């Protein structure tokens, strides 16, 4: 049999010709990411509203902190998902893992929307909520890495940055935008009182049912990853782990690239809105409206960020956006007393740099790992960073505000961002950037 023609370029890393992209595949891959993040984000948006139903108490802020602690639990599961499912995806391919991921997310989100409350079953309500959140964490922990790896393989070489930031940036962020929009519309229709009483369940139910549609679409995805490799998949999970150890500097860079992005992202998308509602008593409908505006920014800037990478190289654009995030973090200090307009200016103004970093980071971390261990490396780095930095960011922000040490949050975030730039540059200089160098 005649061997397949080698379509790679002179450096052996990128195909020489554009691949045609099936729009159905784009919808199935990107739509799945959107649904996953719709489901995962709804909890953060309604945490202050569901808190009294699962963690009752006289102190509203304390109840909200308990609910945000459960929000962080979802991140604890992500490294576990990476350890168990990352090597599996690198060995058998991506499609089966993507189907399992969307199924788990849909089921756990529906569970959240239908759970009985503390008044009905006592402490078991909180236990069930934690269990559902853990399943969500397992699902997103592997979805992010597998989806990003599949997006790189489905993209053409000349627009890889734009394609990746559109699928795992804009379309993913569209899911988060829809989460804010649905919460806003449900709150506007039902009113603040009904939203707090039972309306918070509606977005969970919508998200869970949407997962069934995506499962059907994902069945048509082509296989990517191990079974599509010319040289064949690694022989065992041990091969994957050995390969990852060889690229450990790239892994450390992945961890801090994710960390810097998510400290800012969760401060803006979860910490700030929950602080506005529980600490400063802002109207929830107005808060949801502002968060919907932030979601629009995140959706809009995805193709722009990727196109800039395709034109000017990944390293230049990443470094520019990441250093710009450092002064942006300090704008949170402007919002230290009630005022919806101040909240809107901080969230939407600072949200521009937050959004540019958010839509870009998935592409950047995927380029730091080789094909042979990309899913595992991205999943491990992403999971660890989200557990230690992302999942705790909103809690830390609200807690520091309550301790009269709000100034410490932007200092902490800025330090993480600077470390991410240093590690990325070190990885680039030592040949650990495998795409777009």
Residue pairs with C-beta under 8 A, 6 or more apart in sequence:
4 230
7 15
7 16
7 17
8 14
8 15
8 16
9 15
9 16
9 157
13 434
13 435
13 437
14 157
14 160
14 435
15 156
15 157
16 157
17 156
17 157
18 156
18 157
18 158
18 159
19 154
19 155
19 156
20 156
21 154
21 155
21 156
21 163
24 217
24 220
25 154
25 220
25 221
25 222
26 154
26 167
26 171
27 217
28 214
28 217
28 218
28 220
28 221
29 98
29 147
29 150
29 151
29 154
29 167
29 218
29 221
30 151
30 166
30 167
30 168
30 171
30 172
31 171
31 213
31 214
31 217
32 98
32 101
32 102
32 143
32 147
32 214
32 217
32 218
33 143
33 144
33 147
33 167
33 168
33 171
33 172
33 175
34 171
34 172
34 174
34 175
34 178
35 102
35 105
35 106
35 175
35 207
35 210
35 211
35 214
36 101
36 102
36 105
36 139
36 140
36 143
36 175
37 140
37 172
37 173
37 175
37 176
37 179
38 175
38 176
38 178
38 179
38 182
38 207
38 210
39 105
39 106
39 108
39 109
39 136
39 179
39 204
39 207
39 208
39 211
40 74
40 105
40 136
40 140
41 175
41 176
41 179
41 180
41 269
42 109
42 179
42 182
42 183
42 203
42 204
42 207
43 50
43 70
43 71
43 74
43 112
43 133
43 136
43 204
44 68
44 71
44 266
44 269
44 270
44 274
44 394
45 179
45 180
45 183
45 203
45 270
45 273
45 288
45 291
46 183
46 200
46 203
47 64
47 67
47 68
47 70
47 71
47 270
47 274
48 60
48 64
48 67
48 274
48 277
48 278
48 284
49 195
49 196
49 199
49 200
49 277
49 284
50 67
50 200
51 60
51 63
51 64
51 66
51 67
52 60
52 63
52 196
53 117
53 118
53 119
53 125
54 66
54 67
54 70
54 117
54 118
54 125
54 126
54 129
55 63
55 66
55 67
55 118
55 126
56 63
56 118
56 119
57 63
60 278
61 278
61 279
61 398
61 402
64 274
64 277
64 278
64 398
65 395
65 398
65 399
68 270
68 274
68 394
68 395
68 398
69 395
70 126
70 129
70 130
70 133
71 133
71 270
71 391
71 394
71 395
72 391
72 392
72 395
73 130
73 133
73 134
73 137
73 391
74 133
74 134
74 136
74 137
74 140
74 391
75 137
75 383
75 386
75 387
75 390
75 391
75 392
76 134
76 137
76 387
76 391
77 134
77 135
77 136
77 137
77 138
77 141
78 137
78 138
78 140
78 141
78 379
78 382
78 383
78 384
78 386
78 387
79 141
79 380
79 383
79 384
79 387
80 138
80 141
80 383
81 137
81 138
81 139
81 140
81 141
81 142
81 379
81 383
82 141
82 142
82 145
82 376
82 379
82 380
82 382
82 383
82 384
83 380
85 97
85 141
85 142
85 146
85 379
86 142
86 145
86 240
86 375
86 376
86 377
86 378
86 379
86 380
87 237
87 240
87 241
87 376
88 97
88 237
89 97
89 142
89 145
89 146
89 149
89 225
89 226
89 375
89 376
89 379
90 225
90 226
90 233
90 234
90 240
90 372
90 373
90 374
90 375
90 376
91 226
91 233
91 234
91 236
91 237
91 240
92 225
92 226
92 227
92 233
93 223
93 224
93 225
93 226
93 227
93 228
93 233
94 146
94 149
94 150
94 221
94 223
94 224
94 225
94 375
95 218
95 221
95 222
95 223
95 224
97 142
97 146
98 143
98 146
98 147
98 150
98 218
98 221
99 215
99 218
99 219
101 139
101 140
101 142
101 143
101 146
102 139
102 143
102 211
102 214
102 215
102 218
103 211
103 215
104 135
104 136
104 138
104 139
105 135
105 136
105 139
105 140
105 143
105 211
106 207
106 208
106 209
106 210
106 211
106 212
106 215
107 135
107 208
107 211
108 132
108 133
108 135
108 136
108 139
109 132
109 136
109 204
109 207
109 208
109 211
110 204
110 205
110 208
110 209
111 128
111 132
111 135
111 208
112 129
112 132
112 133
112 204
113 201
113 202
113 203
113 204
113 205
113 208
114 201
114 205
115 125
115 128
115 129
115 132
116 125
116 128
117 125
118 125
118 126
121 128
141 379
141 382
141 383
141 386
142 379
144 168
144 362
144 378
144 379
144 382
145 374
145 375
145 376
145 378
145 379
145 382
146 225
146 375
146 379
147 167
147 168
148 164
148 168
148 362
148 363
148 365
148 366
148 378
149 224
149 225
149 366
149 374
149 375
149 378
150 221
150 224
150 225
151 163
151 164
151 167
151 168
151 366
152 160
152 164
152 366
152 374
152 435
153 224
153 225
153 228
154 163
154 222
154 224
155 163
155 164
156 163
158 310
159 306
159 307
159 310
160 310
160 435
160 436
161 305
161 306
161 307
161 308
161 309
161 310
161 314
161 363
161 436
162 303
162 306
162 307
162 309
162 310
163 306
164 306
164 362
164 363
164 366
165 302
165 303
165 305
165 306
165 309
165 359
165 360
165 362
165 363
166 302
166 303
166 306
168 362
168 363
169 298
169 301
169 302
169 305
169 306
169 358
169 359
169 360
169 362
169 363
170 298
170 299
170 300
170 301
170 302
170 303
170 359
171 302
172 362
173 295
173 298
173 299
173 302
173 355
173 358
173 359
174 295
174 299
176 269
176 295
176 298
177 292
177 295
177 296
177 298
177 299
178 295
179 203
179 207
179 295
180 288
180 291
180 292
180 294
180 295
181 292
181 295
182 202
182 203
182 206
183 203
183 288
183 291
184 285
184 288
184 289
184 291
184 292
186 195
186 199
186 202
186 203
187 195
187 199
187 284
187 285
187 288
188 285
190 199
192 283
192 284
192 285
195 284
196 284
222 228
225 233
225 375
226 232
226 233
226 234
227 233
229 371
234 240
234 243
234 372
234 373
239 372
240 372
240 373
240 376
241 373
241 376
243 370
243 372
243 373
244 251
244 373
244 376
244 377
244 380
247 368
247 369
247 370
247 373
247 377
247 432
249 423
249 426
249 427
249 430
249 432
250 368
250 369
250 377
250 427
250 432
250 433
251 368
251 369
251 377
251 380
251 381
252 381
252 423
252 427
253 365
253 368
253 420
253 423
253 424
253 426
253 427
253 432
254 365
254 368
254 369
254 377
254 378
254 381
254 382
254 385
255 381
255 384
255 385
256 385
256 416
256 419
256 420
256 423
256 424
257 318
257 361
257 364
257 365
257 368
257 385
257 420
257 423
257 424
258 361
258 365
258 381
258 382
258 385
258 386
258 389
258 390
259 385
259 388
259 389
259 390
259 416
259 420
260 322
260 325
260 357
260 413
260 416
260 417
260 419
260 420
261 357
261 358
261 361
262 385
262 386
262 389
262 390
262 393
263 329
263 389
263 390
263 393
263 412
263 413
263 416
263 417
264 325
264 328
264 329
264 353
264 354
264 357
264 358
264 393
264 413
264 417
265 354
265 357
265 358
265 390
265 393
266 390
266 391
266 393
266 394
267 329
267 332
267 393
267 394
267 397
267 409
267 413
268 294
268 347
268 350
268 351
268 354
269 291
269 294
270 393
270 394
271 393
271 394
271 395
271 396
271 397
271 398
272 332
272 335
272 343
272 346
272 347
272 397
273 287
273 288
273 290
273 291
273 347
274 394
274 398
275 335
275 397
275 398
275 401
276 282
276 287
276 335
276 340
276 343
277 284
277 287
278 398
279 398
279 401
279 402
280 337
280 338
280 339
280 343
281 338
282 338
282 340
282 343
283 340
286 340
287 340
287 343
290 340
290 343
290 344
290 347
290 348
291 347
293 344
293 347
293 348
294 347
294 348
294 351
294 355
297 348
297 351
297 352
297 355
298 351
298 355
298 358
298 359
301 352
301 355
301 356
301 359
302 359
304 356
305 317
305 321
305 356
305 359
305 360
306 359
306 360
306 363
308 317
309 317
309 318
309 360
309 363
309 436
310 436
313 436
313 437
314 363
314 364
314 367
314 433
314 435
314 436
314 437
315 424
315 425
315 428
315 433
315 437
317 360
318 360
318 364
318 421
318 424
319 421
319 424
319 425
321 353
321 356
321 357
321 360
322 357
322 417
322 420
322 421
322 424
323 417
323 418
323 421
324 353
324 356
325 353
325 354
325 357
325 417
326 414
326 417
326 418
328 350
328 353
328 354
329 350
329 409
329 410
329 413
329 414
329 417
330 410
330 414
331 346
331 349
331 350
332 346
332 350
332 397
332 406
332 409
332 410
333 406
333 407
333 410
334 342
334 345
334 346
335 342
335 343
335 346
336 401
336 406
364 424
365 378
365 381
365 382
366 374
366 378
366 435
367 433
367 434
367 435
367 436
367 437
368 377
368 378
368 424
368 427
368 432
368 433
368 434
369 377
369 378
369 434
370 434
371 434
389 416
393 413
396 409
396 412
397 406
397 409
400 406
400 408
400 409
427 433
428 437
